[in-house]
Amino acid sequence: MKPLVCIGFSEALSAPETAWSLVDAGFTVTAFARKGRHSALRHSAHVELIEITPPELDAEAALADLEQALLGKARSPDQPGVILPLDDVALWLCQRLQARPGWRLAGPSAKAIELALEKTLQVQAAKTAGFNVLPTTMATTARGVLDRCAELPLMLRPAQAVLPGSGRLRKGRNWICATRIELDRAVSEWAEAWPLLVQPFISGQGEGVFGLATADGVLGWSAHRRLRMMNPHGSGSSACISQPVASETKAVVEKFIQQTGWRGLFMVELLSDCTGKSWFVEFNGRPWGSLALARRQGFEYPAWAAKLALNPAARIEPPLPDQKPVVCRNAGREIMHLLFVLRGPKSTALQKWPSFWRTALELLHVRRRDFFYNWRRDDLKVFFCDSWYTVRDNVCKTKG
């Protein structure tokens, strides 16, 4: 019997690549999905889906559904299954799971998960480890935000990755504010609904550092730089390129991992400003959106995490660094990038805005070492559904 890995949520951006990494490594893959929600992974020929109540509707019901599903698929202690959370909401649920006989959580303990969900803890740990960290305050009232109006432009973002309340989970939103009018509008829309981190806004290029933290150190170092964000105003990447991990960055990340005691997959998001100085943005303790790029280079992080969950002594052999950079693109997000460019900026803080025609030409130019997220010849429906859902959902969200 093949070892079983349960991943979720199936709607996570990294879900298809995670599933394929596990399938190719010889695992049987089951994914938990929100009832009534579409996802590209629903169309995969390699994955069985389990539906649970969306935590955004009823968090306790979602937790009970997940526990029941795991009990129904429980393995023996001699051959346990592995749970691999793919997004922050799944981390929140896994932190609270009570009934897990025959199951092992890939990566962090329930206590350590708090680091991945609380941005204030991340900022404190980043300072201690030696990252460059922007002056950060946490605000719970409008006055706490407006008191920093002299420092415009500002970035406002949720202090928590997941926001529980009224028996449901939700996600916050970010604002970039260059003027007092923009700041007043953001504060009005926020309405003190959740704690905010308030930081100076700086423009630059987003970078990511990835690895697998174990008791013996970090394995499988890799990194990328964003070529394009889906929304130039600020979002995940639509195209990224691989790059080596600088030795000084590696040392600081290792110190961060050592001090926090993190285990499992991780991503450290950085922002490189116009002088080349890198600033800490956030820490993610689950598979990341650009996992496709890592896999195209041979970094099978999900499979490695599952193997170590079953056997901490398992041998992991990361690939040798590739001297030639690799580009990976998300087709649906590339289309959305062009649409966002056409719409124009929403804040005057963004002084440089991409040219529509230059962007269109760049998107049409597919180079020899360009790859696409979620492309697999024996599971092509996943790629096309993912592209369609990405465009449709973002267009509808923008109109709303």
WODAWO-V248742 format. One record per backbone hydrogen bond with DSSP energy under -1.0 kcal/mol. CO is the residue of the C=O (numbers start at 1). NH is the residue of the N-H. E is the energy in kcal/mol with one decimal. If there is no record, write none. Layout:
co->CO nh->NH e->E
co->CO nh->NH e->E
This chain:
co->3 nh->28 e->-2.9
co->4 nh->82 e->-2.2
co->5 nh->30 e->-2.5
co->6 nh->84 e->-2.8
co->7 nh->32 e->-2.5
co->8 nh->86 e->-3.8
co->9 nh->12 e->-1.7
co->12 nh->15 e->-1.6
co->14 nh->18 e->-2.5
co->15 nh->19 e->-2.6
co->16 nh->20 e->-2.4
co->17 nh->21 e->-2.1
co->18 nh->22 e->-1.9
co->19 nh->23 e->-2.7
co->20 nh->24 e->-2.6
co->22 nh->27 e->-2.5
co->23 nh->26 e->-1.7
co->28 nh->5 e->-2.8
co->29 nh->48 e->-1.8
co->30 nh->7 e->-2.8
co->31 nh->50 e->-2.9
co->32 nh->10 e->-1.6
co->33 nh->52 e->-2.8
co->34 nh->37 e->-1.9
co->39 nh->42 e->-1.2
co->40 nh->43 e->-1.9
co->41 nh->44 e->-1.7
co->48 nh->31 e->-2.9
co->50 nh->33 e->-3.2
co->52 nh->35 e->-2.6
co->54 nh->57 e->-2.2
co->54 nh->58 e->-2.0
co->55 nh->169 e->-1.7
co->58 nh->62 e->-2.0
co->59 nh->63 e->-2.2
co->60 nh->64 e->-2.4
co->61 nh->65 e->-2.6
co->62 nh->66 e->-2.3
co->63 nh->67 e->-2.4
co->64 nh->68 e->-2.3
co->65 nh->69 e->-2.3
co->66 nh->70 e->-2.3
co->67 nh->71 e->-2.2
co->68 nh->72 e->-2.0
co->76 nh->79 e->-1.2
co->81 nh->104 e->-2.2
co->82 nh->6 e->-3.5
co->83 nh->106 e->-2.9
co->84 nh->8 e->-1.1
co->87 nh->91 e->-2.0
co->88 nh->92 e->-2.2
co->89 nh->93 e->-2.1
co->90 nh->94 e->-2.8
co->91 nh->95 e->-2.0
co->93 nh->96 e->-1.3
co->100 nh->103 e->-1.8
co->102 nh->81 e->-3.1
co->104 nh->83 e->-3.0
co->109 nh->113 e->-1.5
co->111 nh->114 e->-1.0
co->112 nh->115 e->-1.6
co->113 nh->117 e->-1.0
co->114 nh->118 e->-2.1
co->117 nh->161 e->-2.9
co->118 nh->122 e->-1.4
co->119 nh->123 e->-2.4
co->120 nh->124 e->-2.1
co->121 nh->125 e->-2.5
co->122 nh->126 e->-2.7
co->123 nh->127 e->-2.1
co->124 nh->128 e->-2.0
co->125 nh->129 e->-2.1
co->126 nh->130 e->-1.1
co->126 nh->131 e->-2.4
co->132 nh->280 e->-3.2
co->137 nh->198 e->-3.0
co->139 nh->196 e->-3.0
co->142 nh->146 e->-2.8
co->143 nh->147 e->-2.0
co->145 nh->148 e->-1.8
co->146 nh->149 e->-1.9
co->148 nh->151 e->-2.1
co->149 nh->152 e->-1.4
co->153 nh->201 e->-2.2
co->154 nh->177 e->-2.8
co->155 nh->199 e->-2.3
co->156 nh->175 e->-2.4
co->157 nh->197 e->-3.6
co->159 nh->119 e->-2.3
co->163 nh->170 e->-1.1
co->165 nh->168 e->-1.8
co->167 nh->59 e->-2.9
co->168 nh->165 e->-2.3
co->170 nh->163 e->-3.0
co->175 nh->156 e->-2.9
co->177 nh->154 e->-2.6
co->179 nh->183 e->-2.3
co->180 nh->184 e->-2.8
co->181 nh->185 e->-2.2
co->182 nh->186 e->-2.3
co->183 nh->187 e->-2.6
co->184 nh->188 e->-2.1
co->185 nh->189 e->-2.3
co->186 nh->190 e->-2.6
co->187 nh->191 e->-2.4
co->190 nh->193 e->-1.6
co->195 nh->159 e->-2.4
co->196 nh->139 e->-2.9
co->197 nh->157 e->-2.0
co->198 nh->137 e->-1.8
co->199 nh->155 e->-3.5
co->205 nh->272 e->-3.0
co->206 nh->226 e->-2.9
co->207 nh->270 e->-2.9
co->208 nh->224 e->-2.0
co->209 nh->268 e->-2.6
co->210 nh->222 e->-1.6
co->211 nh->266 e->-1.7
co->212 nh->219 e->-2.8
co->213 nh->264 e->-2.8
co->214 nh->217 e->-1.7
co->217 nh->214 e->-2.1
co->219 nh->212 e->-2.1
co->222 nh->210 e->-2.9
co->223 nh->243 e->-1.8
co->224 nh->208 e->-2.2
co->225 nh->241 e->-2.6
co->228 nh->238 e->-2.7
co->228 nh->239 e->-1.7
co->231 nh->234 e->-2.9
co->236 nh->230 e->-2.9
co->238 nh->330 e->-2.8
co->239 nh->227 e->-2.5
co->239 nh->228 e->-2.0
co->240 nh->328 e->-2.5
co->241 nh->225 e->-2.5
co->246 nh->250 e->-2.7
co->247 nh->251 e->-2.0
co->248 nh->252 e->-1.6
co->249 nh->253 e->-2.6
co->250 nh->254 e->-2.5
co->251 nh->255 e->-1.8
co->252 nh->256 e->-2.3
co->253 nh->257 e->-2.7
co->254 nh->258 e->-2.5
co->255 nh->259 e->-2.6
co->256 nh->260 e->-2.0
co->257 nh->261 e->-1.6
co->264 nh->213 e->-2.7
co->266 nh->211 e->-1.5
co->267 nh->284 e->-3.2
co->268 nh->209 e->-2.0
co->269 nh->281 e->-2.6
co->269 nh->282 e->-1.2
co->270 nh->207 e->-2.7
co->271 nh->279 e->-2.5
co->272 nh->205 e->-2.4
co->273 nh->276 e->-2.0
co->277 nh->273 e->-2.6
co->279 nh->271 e->-2.2
co->282 nh->269 e->-3.0
co->284 nh->267 e->-2.4
co->288 nh->291 e->-1.5
co->290 nh->293 e->-1.5
co->290 nh->294 e->-1.1
co->291 nh->295 e->-2.4
co->292 nh->296 e->-2.0
co->294 nh->299 e->-2.6
co->295 nh->298 e->-1.4
co->298 nh->300 e->-1.2
co->299 nh->301 e->-1.6
co->300 nh->304 e->-2.4
co->301 nh->305 e->-2.7
co->302 nh->306 e->-2.2
co->303 nh->307 e->-2.3
co->304 nh->308 e->-2.4
co->305 nh->309 e->-1.7
co->306 nh->310 e->-1.6
co->307 nh->311 e->-2.3
co->311 nh->314 e->-2.7
co->326 nh->242 e->-2.5
co->327 nh->371 e->-2.3
co->328 nh->240 e->-2.2
co->329 nh->373 e->-2.7
co->330 nh->334 e->-2.5
co->331 nh->335 e->-1.8
co->332 nh->336 e->-2.0
co->333 nh->337 e->-2.5
co->334 nh->338 e->-1.8
co->335 nh->339 e->-1.8
co->336 nh->340 e->-2.7
co->337 nh->341 e->-2.5
co->338 nh->342 e->-2.1
co->339 nh->343 e->-1.9
co->340 nh->344 e->-1.9
co->347 nh->350 e->-1.3
co->349 nh->351 e->-1.2
co->355 nh->359 e->-2.3
co->356 nh->360 e->-2.5
co->357 nh->361 e->-2.1
co->358 nh->362 e->-2.1
co->359 nh->363 e->-2.4
co->360 nh->364 e->-1.6
co->361 nh->365 e->-1.1
co->367 nh->370 e->-1.6
co->369 nh->327 e->-2.0
co->371 nh->329 e->-2.8
co->372 nh->375 e->-1.0
co->376 nh->379 e->-2.1
co->379 nh->382 e->-1.5
co->380 nh->384 e->-1.8
co->381 nh->385 e->-2.4
co->382 nh->386 e->-2.5
co->383 nh->387 e->-2.1
co->384 nh->388 e->-2.2
co->385 nh->389 e->-3.0
co->386 nh->390 e->-2.2
co->387 nh->391 e->-2.0
co->388 nh->392 e->-2.8
co->389 nh->393 e->-2.8
co->390 nh->394 e->-1.8
co->391 nh->395 e->-2.5
co->392 nh->396 e->-2.4
co->393 nh->397 e->-2.1
co->394 nh->398 e->-2.5
co->395 nh->399 e->-2.4
co->396 nh->400 e->-2.1
